[in-house]
Amino acid sequence: MRRQKTHAQFFSLLLAIAALCPSAGSARPLATLYAAYWQDELRLNPTQAMQLGDRSYLGQFDQSLEEDWRADRLATLRRYRAELADAQSTPVPGEDRRSVRILRNALDESLRYYSGPLFEMARQLPTDQFQGPHLVFAQDAAGSGAFPFKTIEDYDLALHRADAFADWINDAIRRLQEGVRSGVVLPRLVVDRILPQLQVHLNKTPEETEFWQPVVAMPSDFTAQQRSRLEQAYREKIATVIQPAYGRLHDYLATEYQPHARASVGLGALPHGQALYRHLVRLHTTTELTPEQIHALGKTEVERISRAIDRVRENVGFVGSRAQFLEYVRRNPALHFTAPEEVVPAYRAATTQIIPHLPELFGTIPTTPYEIRPLPPESSKTFQGNGDYAAPAADGSRPGILWMNIYASGVQDRYNVMTIALHEGLPGHHFQAAIALEQQDLPAFRRYGNYTAFIEGWGLYAESLGEEMGLFDDPWQYFGHLNYAILRANRLVIDTGLHAYGWSVDDGVRWMLAHSSMTDEQARAEVERYVAYPAQALAYKVGELKIRALRTTAQRALGARFEVRRFHDRILRGGPVPLTALEADIHRFITQQRILANATLPPTP
């Protein structure tokens, strides 16, 4: 028989809960430190500021290739590390303890990287065909990115930003030249893919380029005189600054750099390349897993998911081997879209199906709008990928947007629609980004954190929630879910294969074709992404497995007291964090739920 709780015991329980729960407000010195730190982060990363809707640095572009930037970065990091140590000299309450720990670890990691040789090496590889600044600038300058193009001031600042981009081009060429001297050079494959992305802007009149689109789309309240001035300014800037900048990088890569570019594709082939790769693995996964451990984990996951695909093969009545089934999926026209114009409506329809089920799994539903739009045709020609989710602006001026590359081969598969819709939008990236954005009590550096394993891990975990929502009752949609799950498992094998084991692109393509329904074209594009963007693709599966494991731990610990809505809210309302911090927080969540359950038990008669 349980003893009846006294008032003193009940009060003690309330104190325990208060100690574990977020504090009502941050201590002023820490709050001031957080705010100042975030402003310096945006100052040093003007493109990120623009993407978040902060207009303070609209006329600037990336300066991280300049030595002055590095000195500024290091001085800033050291100053905040010292200030943080001073702030910790007194007890830190509630949620501030978590924020301080996250910030301290971020500062320490950044100090190690920017003060050491790995940063010097990385900036000699300044661009690539997937995430390169030359692509970011083009999308923004064309009006299909984050640059606002709403006021006269915006249009004038875009002209200044073009000058800053031309400076970046000069810095990039200089760093590429350093790389030639030190033996740190891009793969020839990457150079081959970048050259057409640069060439597309050349040998055109200003009016024929995508950079003219903001002129065409000028707001109706601009006067005739303002329009005339801007037309002339944009015509001149495109012809004398933007196109020559792209031309300089194109000509240097094509004539001087290409002969020095390497035939190998993995970072491991470079001097100190293995050390850089291990750093990137740690950065993107926020774990201490080694490339060797991740490679083995990937093979285990591939085998597990392959067995599930075999069950789908049986359920749809296909007679033949697994390899024959995958080939059937590739070639069956009924399983693929026939026209690019079908893509966006299909994804919008899938989102409409998802929305009614969200309250079953989430207590917090974001109010920030979400849209799905096709990339403009010009951008689609140079964009390497299926699509890109752009988080909403902090000031509410821009919704969360999924930009779909409707011409990419990867979005032509009907069976992938529901899974991609779950990952990119609701309850995937948009839920994660918008819920974090709306947590006004969190410091900005946590609301807008950029921890890849958390963000992409959540996106992959969100895909699996389609099964709980009943959205995969159709066996082909469930196959699409498994098809994307095995893609992320394949990434663990192939990315580490390329950069730690010396695999070639063909090795990676062969693995992908043997373990997914991708076509050769799709598989090659995927593998080339891992060449260009080492270790980033590892974050999806590593993050998803951690979130799934934490859910299992919470369910086992809490039993009937486990509520999935509270679990999901706890993950998302804390903003993106390293996986180690997420694990610690879920263990606190379990303890809180146990205390709450005990506190609300009726007295034993």
C-alpha positions in Angstrom: 0.0 0.0 0.0 1.3 3.4 -1.0 1.5 6.0 1.8 -0.5 9.2 1.4 1.6 12.2 0.1 1.8 15.0 2.7 1.6 18.7 1.6 5.4 19.0 2.2 6.1 16.0 -0.2 3.8 17.5 -2.8 5.6 20.9 -2.5 8.9 19.2 -2.9 7.7 17.6 -6.1 6.7 21.0 -7.5 10.2 22.3 -6.7 11.7 19.4 -8.5 9.6 20.0 -11.6 10.5 23.7 -11.5 14.2 22.8 -11.4 13.9 20.6 -14.5 11.6 22.9 -16.6 12.7 25.9 -18.6 13.1 29.1 -16.6 10.5 31.9 -17.1 13.2 34.3 -18.3 16.9 34.5 -18.9 19.2 36.4 -16.5 19.9 39.8 -18.1 23.6 39.4 -18.5 23.2 36.1 -20.3 20.3 37.4 -22.4 22.4 40.4 -23.4 25.4 38.1 -24.3 23.1 35.8 -26.4 21.7 38.8 -28.3 25.1 40.3 -29.0 26.6 37.0 -30.1 23.8 36.4 -32.5 24.2 39.9 -34.1 27.9 39.2 -34.6 27.0 35.8 -36.2 24.7 37.6 -38.7 27.3 40.4 -39.3 29.9 37.7 -40.2 27.4 35.7 -42.3 25.3 38.3 -44.2 23.7 35.7 -46.5 22.3 33.9 -43.5 21.0 37.2 -42.1 19.2 37.8 -45.4 17.7 34.3 -45.4 16.3 35.0 -42.0 14.7 38.2 -43.1 17.3 40.5 -41.3 17.8 43.5 -43.6 20.9 44.8 -41.8 23.4 43.4 -44.3 21.5 43.2 -47.6 24.2 44.9 -49.6 26.9 42.5 -48.5 28.0 39.0 -49.6 30.2 36.3 -48.1 33.7 37.5 -47.1 34.9 34.3 -45.4 37.7 33.8 -47.9 39.4 37.0 -46.8 42.1 37.0 -44.1 40.5 40.0 -42.3 37.3 38.0 -41.9 39.1 35.1 -40.3 40.8 37.4 -37.9 37.5 39.0 -37.0 35.9 35.6 -36.6 38.5 34.4 -34.2 38.6 37.6 -32.2 34.8 37.4 -31.9 34.8 33.8 -30.8 37.4 34.4 -28.2 35.6 37.4 -26.8 32.4 35.4 -26.3 34.1 32.4 -24.9 35.7 34.7 -22.2 32.4 36.4 -21.6 30.6 33.1 -21.2 33.1 31.9 -18.7 32.5 35.1 -16.7 28.8 34.6 -16.9 29.1 31.1 -15.6 30.8 32.3 -12.4 27.3 32.5 -10.8 24.7 29.8 -10.8 22.8 29.5 -14.1 19.0 28.8 -13.8 16.7 26.6 -15.8 16.9 26.6 -19.6 19.9 28.9 -19.5 22.0 26.0 -18.4 21.2 24.2 -21.6 21.7 27.3 -23.7 25.1 28.0 -22.1 26.2 24.4 -22.7 25.2 24.5 -26.3 26.8 27.9 -26.9 30.0 27.0 -25.1 30.4 23.8 -27.2 29.7 25.7 -30.4 32.3 28.3 -29.5 35.0 25.7 -28.6 34.4 23.7 -31.8 34.5 26.9 -34.0 37.7 28.1 -32.3 39.4 24.8 -33.0 38.4 24.9 -36.6 39.0 28.5 -37.6 42.4 28.7 -35.7 43.8 25.5 -37.3 45.0 24.2 -40.6 41.7 22.6 -41.6 40.0 25.9 -42.3 43.0 27.0 -44.4 42.6 23.8 -46.4 38.8 24.1 -46.7 38.9 27.6 -48.1 41.1 26.4 -51.0 38.0 24.5 -52.1 35.7 27.5 -52.1 32.8 26.3 -54.3 31.0 23.3 -55.7 28.1 22.5 -58.0 25.5 22.0 -55.2 26.0 24.6 -52.6 28.4 27.0 -54.2 28.0 30.8 -53.5 27.9 31.3 -57.3 24.6 29.4 -57.2 23.3 31.2 -54.1 24.0 34.6 -55.6 22.3 33.8 -58.9 19.1 32.5 -57.3 18.9 35.5 -54.9 19.7 38.1 -57.7 17.1 36.5 -59.9 14.4 37.1 -57.3 13.7 33.4 -56.7 15.8 33.3 -53.5 15.7 35.2 -50.2 16.5 38.7 -51.4 13.3 40.8 -50.9 13.2 43.1 -53.9 10.3 45.1 -52.4 11.5 48.7 -52.0 13.7 51.1 -53.9 16.3 50.6 -51.1 16.2 46.8 -51.7 16.9 47.3 -55.4 19.8 49.7 -54.7 21.2 47.3 -52.1 21.1 44.5 -54.6 23.4 46.5 -56.8 25.9 46.9 -53.9 25.6 43.1 -53.3 26.6 42.5 -56.9 29.8 44.4 -56.2 30.4 42.3 -53.1 29.8 39.1 -55.1 32.4 40.2 -57.7 34.8 40.6 -54.8 34.0 37.1 -53.6 34.8 35.8 -57.1 38.2 37.4 -56.9 38.8 35.9 -53.5 37.7 32.5 -54.7 40.2 32.6 -57.6 42.9 33.6 -55.3 42.1 30.7 -52.9 41.9 28.3 -55.8 45.4 29.4 -56.9 46.7 28.8 -53.4 45.2 25.3 -53.6 47.1 24.6 -56.8 50.3 25.5 -55.1 49.6 23.4 -52.0 48.1 20.4 -53.8 44.6 21.0 -52.4 42.4 21.0 -55.5 38.9 20.2 -56.5 38.0 17.0 -58.3 37.9 17.4 -62.1 34.3 16.1 -61.9 33.3 19.1 -59.7 35.0 21.6 -62.1 33.2 20.0 -65.1 29.9 20.5 -63.4 30.6 24.1 -62.3 31.6 25.4 -65.7 28.1 25.1 -67.3 26.6 26.9 -64.3 28.9 29.8 -64.9 28.6 29.7 -68.7 24.8 30.0 -68.6 25.2 33.7 -67.5 27.5 34.6 -70.3 27.1 35.7 -74.0 23.7 37.2 -73.3 22.4 40.7 -73.2 21.5 41.9 -69.7 17.8 41.6 -70.6 18.3 37.9 -71.5 19.8 37.0 -68.2 17.9 35.8 -65.1 19.3 38.9 -63.3 16.9 41.0 -65.3 13.8 39.3 -63.7 13.6 41.8 -60.7 13.5 44.6 -63.2 10.6 43.0 -65.0 8.9 42.3 -61.6 9.3 45.8 -60.1 6.5 46.7 -57.7 3.7 48.7 -59.3 4.2 51.7 -56.8 7.6 52.6 -58.3 7.4 55.8 -60.2 8.4 56.0 -63.9 11.5 57.9 -63.0 12.5 55.3 -60.4 11.9 52.5 -62.9 14.0 54.3 -65.6 16.9 54.8 -63.2 16.8 51.2 -61.9 16.6 49.8 -65.5 19.7 51.7 -66.5 21.6 50.8 -63.3 20.7 47.1 -63.6 21.6 47.0 -67.2 25.0 48.5 -66.4 25.6 46.3 -63.3 24.8 43.1 -65.1 27.0 43.9 -68.1 30.0 45.4 -66.3 30.1 43.6 -62.9 28.0 40.4 -62.7 28.7 38.8 -66.1 32.4 39.7 -66.0 32.6 38.1 -62.5 31.1 34.9 -63.7 33.3 35.1 -66.8 36.5 35.5 -64.7 35.8 32.4 -62.6 34.7 30.4 -65.7 37.9 31.3 -67.7 40.2 30.6 -64.8 38.7 27.2 -64.1 38.6 26.2 -67.7 42.0 27.4 -68.8 44.3 27.5 -65.8 42.8 25.4 -63.0 41.3 22.4 -64.9 44.8 20.9 -65.8 45.5 20.8 -62.0 42.2 19.4 -60.9 42.4 15.9 -59.6 41.0 12.6 -61.0 40.2 11.3 -57.5 37.0 12.4 -55.9 37.4 11.7 -52.2 38.8 14.0 -49.6 41.1 11.2 -48.4 43.2 11.7 -51.5 44.3 15.2 -50.4 47.0 16.1 -48.0 45.4 16.0 -44.6 42.1 15.1 -46.3 41.3 12.4 -43.9 41.5 14.8 -41.0 39.2 17.3 -42.8 36.7 14.5 -43.5 36.6 13.4 -39.9 36.1 17.0 -38.9 33.2 17.3 -41.3 31.7 14.0 -40.1 31.7 15.3 -36.5 30.3 18.7 -37.7 27.4 17.2 -39.6 26.5 14.3 -37.3 27.3 16.0 -34.0 28.6 12.6 -32.8 32.0 11.0 -32.3 31.1 8.2 -34.8 34.1 7.4 -37.0 33.7 7.0 -40.8 34.4 3.3 -40.3 31.6 2.9 -37.8 29.2 4.9 -40.1 30.1 2.7 -43.1 29.3 -0.4 -41.1 26.0 1.1 -39.8 25.0 1.9 -43.3 25.4 -1.6 -44.5 23.3 -2.9 -41.6 20.6 -0.4 -42.3 20.6 -1.2 -46.1 20.1 -4.9 -45.3 17.3 -4.2 -42.9 15.4 -1.9 -45.3 16.0 -4.3 -48.2 14.1 -7.0 -46.4 11.2 -4.6 -45.9 11.3 -3.9 -49.7 11.1 -7.6 -50.3 7.8 -7.7 -48.4 6.4 -4.9 -50.5 7.5 -6.8 -53.6 5.5 -9.8 -52.4 2.5 -7.6 -51.5 2.2 -6.1 -55.0 2.3 -9.6 -56.4 5.6 -9.2 -58.3 7.2 -12.5 -59.3 10.9 -12.2 -59.6 14.1 -11.3 -57.7 14.7 -8.1 -55.8 17.0 -6.8 -58.6 14.2 -7.5 -61.1 11.7 -5.7 -59.0 13.8 -2.6 -58.8 14.3 -2.7 -62.6 10.5 -3.0 -63.0 10.0 0.1 -60.8 12.5 2.0 -62.9 10.9 1.2 -66.2 7.1 1.1 -65.4 5.7 4.4 -66.9 2.7 4.2 -64.6 4.9 4.9 -61.6 6.4 8.1 -63.0 5.1 11.6 -64.0 4.9 12.2 -67.7 5.2 16.0 -67.6 7.0 18.4 -65.3 3.8 20.4 -64.8 2.3 17.5 -62.9 4.9 17.7 -60.1 3.9 20.7 -58.0 0.1 19.9 -58.0 0.9 16.4 -56.8 3.0 17.7 -53.9 0.3 20.2 -52.9 -2.3 17.5 -52.9 -0.1 15.3 -50.7 0.2 18.2 -48.2 -3.6 18.5 -48.2 -3.8 14.9 -47.2 -1.3 15.3 -44.4 -2.8 18.3 -42.6 -5.8 16.7 -41.0 -3.6 14.1 -39.3 -1.1 16.5 -37.7 -3.1 17.1 -34.4 -2.9 13.4 -33.7 0.9 13.6 -33.3 1.6 17.3 -32.4 0.4 19.6 -29.7 2.2 22.5 -31.3 1.1 23.4 -34.8 3.0 26.3 -36.4 1.1 29.3 -37.7 3.8 30.4 -40.2 2.6 29.8 -43.8 4.1 27.2 -46.1 4.1 27.1 -49.9 5.3 24.9 -52.7 6.6 26.6 -55.8 8.4 25.6 -58.9 11.9 26.9 -59.4 12.0 29.4 -62.3 13.1 27.6 -65.5 16.5 29.4 -65.6 17.3 28.4 -62.1 16.3 24.8 -62.8 18.9 24.6 -65.5 21.7 25.2 -63.0 20.3 23.8 -59.7 21.7 20.4 -58.9 19.0 18.6 -56.9 15.3 17.9 -56.6 14.3 20.8 -54.5 15.2 23.1 -51.7 13.3 24.1 -48.6 13.8 27.8 -47.7 12.9 28.6 -44.1 10.5 31.5 -43.4 11.8 35.0 -42.7 12.0 35.9 -39.0 9.9 39.0 -39.5 7.1 37.1 -41.2 7.7 38.7 -44.6 8.3 35.4 -46.4 6.7 32.0 -45.8 8.5 28.7 -45.7 8.9 27.7 -49.3 9.7 24.4 -50.9 11.2 25.3 -54.3 10.7 22.3 -56.6 13.0 21.6 -59.5 10.2 20.2 -61.6 12.7 19.2 -64.4 14.9 17.1 -62.1 14.7 13.3 -62.7 14.5 12.7 -58.9 11.0 14.3 -58.7 9.5 12.3 -61.5 8.6 9.3 -59.4 5.0 9.2 -58.2 5.7 6.8 -55.4 8.1 9.3 -53.7 5.6 12.2 -53.5 4.1 11.6 -50.0 7.5 10.8 -48.5 9.1 13.9 -49.9 6.1 16.0 -48.9 6.4 14.8 -45.3 10.2 15.4 -45.2 10.3 18.9 -46.7 7.1 20.4 -45.4 4.7 19.1 -42.9 5.7 17.8 -40.3 9.3 17.9 -41.6 11.5 20.9 -42.3 8.7 23.5 -42.2 7.3 22.2 -38.9 10.8 22.1 -37.4 11.9 25.6 -38.7 8.6 27.4 -38.1 8.1 26.0 -34.5 11.6 26.9 -33.6 11.1 30.4 -35.1 7.9 30.9 -33.0 9.6 30.2 -29.7 10.2 33.8 -28.7 11.6 32.7 -25.2 14.6 31.0 -26.8 17.8 32.8 -27.7 18.1 33.5 -31.4 21.1 31.3 -31.8 18.9 28.3 -30.7 15.8 29.3 -32.7 17.9 29.5 -35.9 20.5 26.8 -35.1 22.0 24.9 -38.0 22.8 21.4 -36.7 22.5 19.2 -39.8 21.9 15.9 -37.9 19.0 17.4 -36.0 17.4 19.2 -39.0 17.8 16.4 -41.5 17.4 13.7 -38.9 14.0 15.2 -38.1 13.1 15.4 -41.8 13.8 11.7 -42.2 12.0 10.8 -38.9 9.0 12.9 -40.1 8.8 10.7 -43.2 8.2 7.6 -41.0 5.3 9.3 -39.3 3.3 8.8 -42.6 2.8 5.2 -41.5 1.3 6.3 -38.2 -1.0 8.8 -40.1 -2.2 6.0 -42.4 -0.7 7.7 -45.4 1.2 4.6 -46.6 -1.7 2.2 -46.8 -1.1 2.1 -50.5 1.8 -0.3 -51.0 3.4 1.9 -53.6 3.5 4.9 -51.4 4.9 2.7 -48.7 7.5 1.5 -51.2 8.4 5.2 -51.8 8.9 5.6 -48.0 11.3 2.6 -48.0 12.9 3.8 -51.2 13.9 7.0 -49.5 14.8 5.3 -46.3 17.3 3.1 -48.1 18.6 6.1 -50.0 19.7 7.6 -46.7 21.2 4.3 -45.6 23.1 4.1 -48.9 24.5 7.5 -48.2 26.2 6.2 -45.1 28.0 3.6 -47.2 28.7 5.6 -50.3 29.8 8.9 -48.6 32.3 7.1 -46.4 33.2 4.9 -49.3 34.2 7.9 -51.4 36.1 9.9 -48.7 37.5 7.3 -46.4 37.9 4.1 -48.5 38.9 5.6 -51.9 35.8 4.6 -53.8 35.2 6.0 -57.3 31.9 7.6 -58.5 31.3 4.4 -60.5 31.7 2.4 -57.3 29.1 4.5 -55.6 26.7 4.3 -58.5 26.9 0.5 -58.7 26.1 0.3 -55.0 23.1 2.7 -55.4 21.7 0.8 -58.4 22.0 -2.5 -56.5 20.2 -1.2 -53.5 17.5 1.2 -54.7 15.1 1.8 -57.6 17.1 4.9 -58.8 18.0 5.1 -62.5 21.6 5.5 -63.5 21.1 9.2 -64.0 19.5 9.7 -60.5 22.2 7.6 -58.8 25.0 9.4 -60.5 23.6 12.8 -59.5 23.3 11.6 -55.9 26.9 10.3 -55.8 28.2 13.4 -57.3 26.5 15.4 -54.5 28.5 13.4 -51.9 31.7 14.2 -53.8 30.9 17.9 -53.7 29.5 18.1 -50.2 31.4 15.6 -48.0 29.7 14.2 -44.9 26.5 16.3 -45.1 24.5 13.3 -46.4 25.5 11.3 -43.3 23.4 13.5 -41.1 20.0 12.2 -42.2 20.2 8.6 -41.1 22.4 9.3 -38.1 19.9 11.9 -36.8 16.9 9.8 -37.6 18.2 6.8 -35.8 19.0 8.9 -32.7 15.5 10.4 -32.6 13.9 7.0 -33.1 16.1 5.5 -30.4 15.1 8.4 -28.0 11.5 7.8 -28.7 11.9 4.1 -27.9 13.7 4.9 -24.7 10.9 7.3 -23.6 8.2 4.8 -24.5 9.8 2.1 -22.5 10.5 4.3 -19.5 7.1 5.9 -19.4 4.9 3.1 -20.6 1.2 4.1 -20.6 2.3 7.6 -19.5 4.1 8.3 -22.8 2.4 10.9 -25.0 3.8 11.2 -28.5 2.4 14.8 -28.8 4.5 15.9 -25.8 7.5 14.0 -27.0 7.4 15.7 -30.4 6.8 19.1 -28.9 9.7 18.7 -26.6 12.0 18.0 -29.5 10.8 20.9 -31.7 10.2 23.6 -29.2 13.8 23.6 -28.1 15.2 24.5 -31.6 17.9 22.7 -33.4 20.6 21.3 -31.1 23.5 18.8 -31.3 22.3 15.2 -30.9 24.2 14.9 -27.5 22.2 17.9 -26.2 18.9 16.4 -27.6 19.6 13.1 -25.8 20.2 14.9 -22.5 17.0 16.9 -22.9 14.9 13.8 -23.6 16.2 12.2 -20.5 15.2 15.3 -18.6 11.8 15.0 -20.3 11.4 11.4 -19.1 12.2 12.5 -15.5 9.7 15.4 -15.7 7.0 13.1 -17.0 7.6 10.7 -14.2 7.5 13.5 -11.5 4.3 14.9 -13.1 2.6 11.4 -13.1 3.5 10.9 -9.4 2.4 14.3 -8.4 -1.0 13.8 -10.0 -1.7 10.4 -8.5 -4.7 10.4 -6.2 -4.0 9.8 -2.4 -4.1 6.2 -1.4 -7.1 5.6 0.8 
